[in-house]
Amino acid sequence: MSDRLSATFAALSDPTRRAMLARLALREMSVSELAEPFDMSLPAISKHLKVLEKAGLVSRGKEAQWRPCRLEAEALKPVDEWLAHYRALWEARLDRLDAYLTELQAATKEKKRGRRKA
């Protein structure tokens, strides 16, 4: 994948990687700490981490013998910017639906009032 957005979406497509990012959003962790809740081998966890690193979503530091993994939340900004257009589209559609339902509700109330008078 040549563009960053595609690499990010590919990394986010896997539920294990999304769960790893959620854990890293809480704090930095070593690979073994990060692997704790997952029923998979450390090499499998490392493969997932490599995909996240390649997408720029995770970085690994080096502090003596400890290599903490940390979330690079800024890498999610292009995803948010890409989604902004669609978010605006859906908000506009929901606003139109809300206006229509308000009109429908008002018309229903008017009908009921008309029946009571008759």
ROSE-4610 file (N, C-alpha, C; in Angstrom, 1 decimal, always signed):
// ROSE-4610
residu = [M/M/M/S/S/S/D/D/D/R/R/R/L/L/L/S/S/S/A/A/A/T/T/T/F/F/F/A/A/A/A/A/A/L/L/L/S/S/S/D/D/D/P/P/P/T/T/T/R/R/R/R/R/R/A/A/A/M/M/M/L/L/L/A/A/A/R/R/R/L/L/L/A/A/A/L/L/L/R/R/R/E/E/E/M/M/M/S/S/S/V/V/V/S/S/S/E/E/E/L/L/L/A/A/A/E/E/E/P/P/P/F/F/F/D/D/D/M/M/M/S/S/S/L/L/L/P/P/P/A/A/A/I/I/I/S/S/S/K/K/K/H/H/H/L/L/L/K/K/K/V/V/V/L/L/L/E/E/E/K/K/K/A/A/A/G/G/G/L/L/L/V/V/V/S/S/S/R/R/R/G/G/G/K/K/K/E/E/E/A/A/A/Q/Q/Q/W/W/W/R/R/R/P/P/P/C/C/C/R/R/R/L/L/L/E/E/E/A/A/A/E/E/E/A/A/A/L/L/L/K/K/K/P/P/P/V/V/V/D/D/D/E/E/E/W/W/W/L/L/L/A/A/A/H/H/H/Y/Y/Y/R/R/R/A/A/A/L/L/L/W/W/W/E/E/E/A/A/A/R/R/R/L/L/L/D/D/D/R/R/R/L/L/L/D/D/D/A/A/A/Y/Y/Y/L/L/L/T/T/T/E/E/E/L/L/L/Q/Q/Q/A/A/A/A/A/A/T/T/T/K/K/K/E/E/E/K/K/K/K/K/K/R/R/R/G/G/G/R/R/R/R/R/R/K/K/K/A/A/A]
num = [1/1/1/2/2/2/3/3/3/4/4/4/5/5/5/6/6/6/7/7/7/8/8/8/9/9/9/10/10/10/11/11/11/12/12/12/13/13/13/14/14/14/15/15/15/16/16/16/17/17/17/18/18/18/19/19/19/20/20/20/21/21/21/22/22/22/23/23/23/24/24/24/25/25/25/26/26/26/27/27/27/28/28/28/29/29/29/30/30/30/31/31/31/32/32/32/33/33/33/34/34/34/35/35/35/36/36/36/37/37/37/38/38/38/39/39/39/40/40/40/41/41/41/42/42/42/43/43/43/44/44/44/45/45/45/46/46/46/47/47/47/48/48/48/49/49/49/50/50/50/51/51/51/52/52/52/53/53/53/54/54/54/55/55/55/56/56/56/57/57/57/58/58/58/59/59/59/60/60/60/61/61/61/62/62/62/63/63/63/64/64/64/65/65/65/66/66/66/67/67/67/68/68/68/69/69/69/70/70/70/71/71/71/72/72/72/73/73/73/74/74/74/75/75/75/76/76/76/77/77/77/78/78/78/79/79/79/80/80/80/81/81/81/82/82/82/83/83/83/84/84/84/85/85/85/86/86/86/87/87/87/88/88/88/89/89/89/90/90/90/91/91/91/92/92/92/93/93/93/94/94/94/95/95/95/96/96/96/97/97/97/98/98/98/99/99/99/100/100/100/101/101/101/102/102/102/103/103/103/104/104/104/105/105/105/106/106/106/107/107/107/108/108/108/109/109/109/110/110/110/111/111/111/112/112/112/113/113/113/114/114/114/115/115/115/116/116/116/117/117/117/118/118/118]
x = [+0.8/+0.0/+0.9/+0.6/+1.5/+1.1/-0.3/-0.6/-0.9/-0.7/-0.8/-2.2/-3.2/-4.6/-5.0/-4.6/-4.8/-4.2/-2.9/-2.2/-2.9/-3.4/-4.1/-5.4/-6.2/-7.4/-7.2/-6.1/-5.8/-5.4/-4.6/-4.3/-5.5/-6.4/-7.6/-8.7/-8.5/-9.5/-9.5/-8.5/-8.4/-8.8/-9.8/-10.3/-9.2/-8.2/-7.2/-6.3/-6.0/-5.2/-6.0/-7.3/-8.1/-8.1/-8.2/-8.2/-6.8/-5.8/-4.4/-4.3/-4.9/-4.8/-5.6/-6.8/-7.6/-6.8/-6.1/-5.3/-4.1/-3.5/-2.4/-2.9/-4.2/-4.8/-4.8/-4.8/-4.8/-3.4/-2.4/-1.0/+0.0/+1.3/+2.3/+2.4/+2.8/+2.9/+4.0/+4.6/+5.5/+4.7/+5.4/+4.8/+4.1/+4.7/+4.1/+2.9/+2.9/+1.7/+0.6/+1.0/+0.0/-0.7/+0.1/-0.3/-1.2/-1.2/-1.9/-3.3/-4.2/-5.6/-5.9/-4.9/-5.1/-4.6/-5.4/-5.1/-4.3/-3.0/-2.2/-0.7/+0.2/+1.6/+2.2/+3.3/+4.1/+4.5/+4.9/+5.2/+4.0/+2.8/+1.6/+1.3/+1.5/+1.3/+2.3/+3.5/+4.6/+4.2/+3.6/+3.2/+2.1/+1.2/+0.2/+0.8/+1.7/+2.4/+3.2/+3.8/+4.5/+3.6/+2.4/+1.4/+1.0/+0.8/+0.4/+1.5/+2.8/+3.9/+4.1/+3.9/+4.0/+3.0/+1.8/+0.8/+1.0/+2.0/+2.3/+1.4/+0.7/-0.3/+0.4/+1.5/+2.2/+3.7/+4.3/+5.8/+6.3/+7.6/+8.2/+9.5/+9.5/+10.7/+11.7/+12.8/+13.8/+14.3/+13.9/+14.4/+15.1/+16.3/+17.1/+16.7/+16.2/+15.8/+14.3/+13.6/+12.2/+11.9/+11.1/+10.7/+9.2/+8.8/+7.4/+6.8/+5.6/+4.8/+3.9/+3.7/+2.9/+2.0/+0.8/-0.1/+0.3/+0.3/+0.6/-0.8/-1.5/-2.9/-3.0/-1.9/-1.9/-2.1/-1.6/-1.7/-3.2/-4.1/-5.5/-6.2/-5.5/-6.0/-6.4/-5.6/-6.1/-7.4/-7.6/-8.8/-10.0/-9.8/-10.8/-11.2/-10.1/-10.3/-11.1/-10.7/-11.4/-12.9/-13.1/-14.5/-15.3/-14.7/-15.4/-16.5/-16.1/-17.0/-18.3/-18.1/-19.2/-20.0/-19.3/-20.0/-20.9/-20.4/-21.3/-22.5/-22.2/-23.3/-24.4/-24.0/-25.0/-25.7/-24.9/-25.6/-26.7/-26.4/-27.3/-28.6/-28.3/-29.4/-30.3/-29.6/-30.4/-31.1/-30.6/-31.3/-32.6/-32.4/-33.6/-34.7/-34.2/-35.1/-35.8/-35.1/-35.7/-36.7/-36.4/-37.4/-38.7/-38.5/-39.6/-40.5/-39.8/-40.6/-41.3/-40.7/-41.4/-42.6/-42.5/-43.7/-44.7/-44.3/-45.3/-46.0/-45.3/-45.8/-46.8/-46.5/-47.4/-48.7/-48.5/-49.7/-50.6/-50.0/-50.8/-51.5/-50.9/-51.6/-52.8/-52.6/-53.6/-54.8/-54.5/-55.6/-56.4/-55.7/-56.3/-57.2/-56.7/-57.5/-58.8/-58.7/-59.8/-60.8/-60.4/-61.4/-62.1/-61.4/-62.1/-63.2/-62.9/-63.9/-65.1/-65.0/-66.1/-67.1]
y = [-1.2/+0.0/+1.2/+2.1/+3.2/+4.4/+4.6/+5.8/+5.5/+6.4/+6.3/+5.9/+6.5/+6.3/+4.8/+4.3/+2.8/+2.0/+2.3/+1.5/+1.6/+2.8/+3.0/+2.2/+2.2/+1.5/+0.0/-0.5/-1.9/-2.3/-1.5/-1.8/-1.8/-0.9/-0.8/-1.9/-2.6/-3.6/-4.8/-5.1/-6.3/-5.9/-6.7/-6.4/-6.6/-7.5/-7.6/-6.3/-5.8/-4.6/-3.4/-3.3/-2.3/-2.4/-3.6/-3.8/-3.5/-3.7/-3.3/-1.8/-1.1/+0.3/+0.9/+0.2/+0.7/+0.5/-0.6/-0.8/+0.3/+0.6/+1.5/+3.0/+3.2/+4.5/+4.8/+3.7/+3.9/+4.2/+3.6/+3.8/+3.0/+3.4/+2.6/+1.2/+0.3/-1.1/-1.8/-2.8/-3.7/-4.6/-5.3/-6.3/-7.4/-7.9/-8.9/-8.4/-7.2/-6.6/-6.5/-6.0/-5.8/-7.1/-8.2/-9.5/-10.2/-9.8/-10.5/-10.9/-10.1/-10.5/-11.3/-11.4/-12.1/-13.6/-14.4/-15.8/-16.1/-15.6/-15.9/-15.8/-16.2/-16.3/-14.9/-14.7/-13.4/-13.1/-14.1/-13.8/-13.3/-13.8/-13.3/-11.9/-11.6/-10.2/-9.3/-9.7/-8.9/-8.6/-9.6/-9.3/-8.3/-8.3/-7.3/-5.9/-5.9/-4.7/-4.1/-4.9/-4.5/-3.8/-4.3/-3.7/-2.3/-2.3/-1.0/+0.0/-0.4/+0.4/+1.0/+0.1/+0.4/+1.5/+1.4/+2.4/+3.7/+3.7/+4.9/+5.0/+4.0/+4.1/+3.8/+3.1/+2.6/+2.9/+3.3/+3.4/+2.6/+2.2/+1.5/+2.3/+2.6/+3.3/+2.3/+2.9/+2.0/+2.7/+2.1/+2.6/+1.4/+1.4/+0.3/-1.0/-2.0/-3.2/-3.2/-2.2/-2.1/-1.4/-1.9/-1.3/-1.0/+0.1/+0.4/+0.7/+0.1/+0.4/+1.6/+2.5/+3.7/+4.0/+4.4/+4.9/+6.2/+6.3/+7.5/+8.1/+8.7/+9.1/+10.1/+10.8/+11.8/+11.2/+9.9/+9.2/+8.9/+9.1/+8.9/+10.1/+11.2/+12.5/+12.4/+11.9/+11.8/+10.9/+9.9/+9.1/+10.1/+10.8/+11.7/+12.8/+13.3/+14.3/+13.7/+12.4/+11.7/+11.5/+11.1/+10.8/+12.1/+13.2/+14.5/+14.8/+14.6/+14.8/+13.9/+12.7/+11.7/+12.0/+12.5/+12.9/+14.0/+15.0/+16.2/+15.8/+14.9/+14.3/+13.7/+12.8/+12.1/+13.1/+14.0/+15.0/+15.8/+16.2/+16.9/+16.0/+14.8/+13.8/+13.6/+13.5/+13.3/+14.6/+15.8/+17.0/+17.1/+16.7/+16.6/+15.7/+14.5/+13.5/+14.1/+14.7/+15.3/+16.4/+17.2/+18.2/+17.5/+16.5/+15.8/+15.1/+14.5/+13.9/+14.9/+16.1/+17.2/+17.6/+17.8/+18.1/+17.1/+15.8/+14.7/+14.7/+14.9/+14.9/+16.1/+17.2/+18.4/+18.1/+17.5/+17.2/+16.1/+15.2/+14.2/+14.8/+15.8/+16.5/+17.3/+17.9/+18.7/+17.8/+16.7/+15.7/+15.3/+15.0/+14.6/+15.7/+16.9/+18.1/+18.2/+18.0/+18.2/+17.1/+15.9/+14.8/+15.1/+15.7/+16.0/+17.0/+18.0/+19.1/+18.6/+17.6/+17.1/+16.3]
z = [+0.0/+0.0/+0.0/-1.0/-1.1/-0.3/-0.1/+0.7/+2.2/+3.0/+4.5/+4.9/+4.3/+4.6/+4.4/+3.3/+3.0/+4.1/+4.4/+5.4/+6.8/+7.1/+8.4/+8.4/+7.3/+7.3/+7.3/+6.6/+6.6/+8.1/+8.8/+10.1/+11.0/+10.8/+11.7/+11.3/+10.2/+9.8/+10.7/+11.4/+12.2/+13.7/+14.2/+15.6/+16.7/+16.5/+17.5/+17.5/+16.3/+16.3/+16.9/+16.6/+17.2/+18.8/+19.2/+20.7/+21.3/+20.5/+21.0/+21.1/+20.1/+20.1/+21.3/+21.6/+22.7/+24.0/+24.2/+25.4/+25.5/+24.3/+24.3/+24.5/+24.3/+24.6/+26.1/+26.9/+28.3/+28.9/+28.3/+28.8/+27.9/+28.0/+27.3/+27.9/+27.1/+27.6/+26.9/+27.6/+26.9/+26.0/+25.1/+24.2/+25.1/+26.1/+26.9/+27.7/+28.2/+28.8/+27.8/+26.6/+25.6/+25.2/+25.2/+24.7/+25.8/+27.0/+28.1/+27.8/+27.3/+27.1/+25.9/+25.0/+23.7/+23.8/+23.2/+23.2/+21.9/+21.9/+20.8/+21.2/+20.4/+20.7/+20.6/+21.3/+21.2/+19.8/+19.0/+17.6/+16.8/+17.1/+16.4/+16.8/+18.1/+18.6/+18.0/+17.8/+17.2/+15.7/+15.0/+13.6/+13.6/+14.5/+14.6/+14.9/+15.8/+16.1/+14.9/+14.1/+13.0/+12.0/+11.8/+10.9/+11.5/+12.8/+13.4/+13.3/+13.5/+13.4/+11.9/+11.0/+9.6/+9.2/+9.8/+9.6/+10.4/+11.2/+12.0/+13.3/+13.6/+14.7/+16.1/+16.0/+17.2/+17.0/+18.1/+18.1/+19.3/+19.2/+20.3/+20.7/+22.0/+22.5/+23.0/+23.5/+24.1/+25.3/+26.4/+27.8/+28.5/+28.4/+29.0/+28.3/+29.1/+28.6/+28.2/+28.6/+28.4/+27.1/+26.2/+24.9/+24.9/+25.5/+25.6/+24.2/+24.1/+22.9/+23.3/+22.3/+22.6/+21.4/+21.7/+20.7/+20.1/+18.8/+18.1/+17.5/+18.4/+18.1/+17.0/+16.8/+15.7/+14.3/+14.2/+13.0/+12.6/+13.5/+13.2/+12.6/+12.7/+12.2/+10.7/+9.8/+8.4/+8.3/+9.1/+9.0/+9.4/+10.5/+11.0/+9.9/+9.2/+8.2/+7.0/+6.7/+5.5/+5.9/+7.1/+7.6/+7.7/+7.9/+8.2/+7.1/+5.8/+4.7/+4.9/+5.2/+5.4/+6.6/+7.7/+8.9/+8.6/+7.9/+7.5/+6.6/+5.7/+4.9/+5.7/+6.6/+7.5/+8.4/+9.0/+9.9/+9.1/+7.9/+7.1/+6.8/+6.5/+6.2/+7.5/+8.6/+9.9/+10.3/+9.9/+10.2/+9.3/+8.1/+7.2/+7.7/+8.2/+8.7/+10.0/+10.8/+12.0/+11.6/+10.7/+10.2/+9.7/+8.9/+8.3/+9.4/+10.4/+11.5/+12.3/+12.5/+13.2/+12.5/+11.2/+10.3/+10.4/+10.3/+10.4/+11.8/+12.8/+14.1/+14.3/+13.7/+13.8/+13.0/+11.8/+11.0/+11.7/+12.4/+13.1/+14.3/+15.0/+16.1/+15.5/+14.4/+13.8/+13.4/+12.8/+12.4/+13.7/+14.8/+16.0/+16.5/+16.5/+16.9/+16.1/+14.8/+13.9/+14.2/+14.5/+14.8/+16.1/+17.1/+18.4/+18.2/+17.4/+17.1/+16.4/+15.6/+14.8/+15.5]
